[in-house]
Amino acid sequence: MIKLYHASALVLGALAITACSPQAAAPQSESAEATPPPPTMEPAMTQTAYSASEMKMHDAMMAANGADVSEVWARKMIPHHQGALDMSQVVLRDGTDPDIRRMAQKTIEMQTRDIAELQQWLQGRPSGGADASARTAFMPVETRMKDAMMAASAADADHLWARKMIAHHQGAIEMARVVIAGDPDAAVRTMAQKTIDMQSEDIREMESWLSAHSGSPSA
């Protein structure tokens, strides 16, 4: 009986030591330290026939730089106007409304002249130099314009062009106000004011068209 008692005591002692050992607690520790799930990814942006033109424009505008606020504005507005040209070519290809086609053709003609005017002004400028503060001054406007253009939606090419171009033109107006406030070159001030006047008129025309054609559902 004494031997049996001692054997039982030894077995119980061994079980107690095993239960308290780090190896026994390991499964619980691993569970508590499990790797958290990866963060939820943002949904992919909806792609449209205009997406390639938009991204090309935004990337070129963000990369543009210059020696002062006048040059920065001019170098940003060239790809901005080119974006309008490219998007207008898309709606001429895919759209059907005659008024939208007329507005798109007018946009192509006007923005082509504006690009030539900006390039001519830049030819008389000495090359070199980069003003980081002048470049930064335009970034909030560029970001708002990009977000508004990307957020625009519609079920057809005509409505989508109008909604995206309103945001596009509004960005041009705000950028023109930034350069005017920055005491630019006299010729740039004249071009910027012309941009405000012309783009404001175009926005009113597109808003009027959208109001008259509101029956088309958004995408």
C-alpha positions, 0 to 999 in steps of 0.5 A: 500500500505504501508503494502504491501511495508513493507511485500515485503521488509521483504521477500526480506531481508529474501531471501538475508540473506538466500543466504549469510548463510553458509548453502546456500554455503555448496553444493559448499564447499562440491564440492570443497573439494571432496575426490580425486580419489585413486592413480592408482595401478601398474599392477600385475606382470605376473605370470609364472611357475618360479615365485614361485621359483624366489620369494622364492629365492629373499626373502631368499637372502634379509633375509640372514645376517652374521658377515662379507662380506664373511659370508654374501656372502656365506649365500646369495649364498646358496638360490641363487644357490637353486633358479637355481636348482628349476628353472631348475627343472621347465624347465626339467618338462615343456621344450622340447629343448634338449640343454636347458635340457642339460644346466638345468641338468648341472646347477643342478649338478654344483649348488648342488656342490656349495651349499655343498661347501658353507655349508661346509665353513659355518660350520667352522665359529663361529655363531652370529654377523651381519654386516649391512654394509656388507649386504647393499653392496649386495642390489643394485646387488640383486635389479638389478637381481630381476628386470631383472629376473622378466622383462624377458619374452618369449612364451615358457618355454625354452626361458624363462628359458634361459633369466631368468637364464642369469639375475640370473647368472649375479647377481651371477657374480656381487655379487662375485665381491662385495665380492672380493672387500670387502677383503674376506676370502681366501677360499671365494675369491677362490669360488667367482672367480670360480663363475665368471668364471663358470657363465660367461661361462654359460651366453655365452652358453645361449646367443648363444642358444638364438641367434640361436633360436631367431625365438620364439616370446617374450611373 
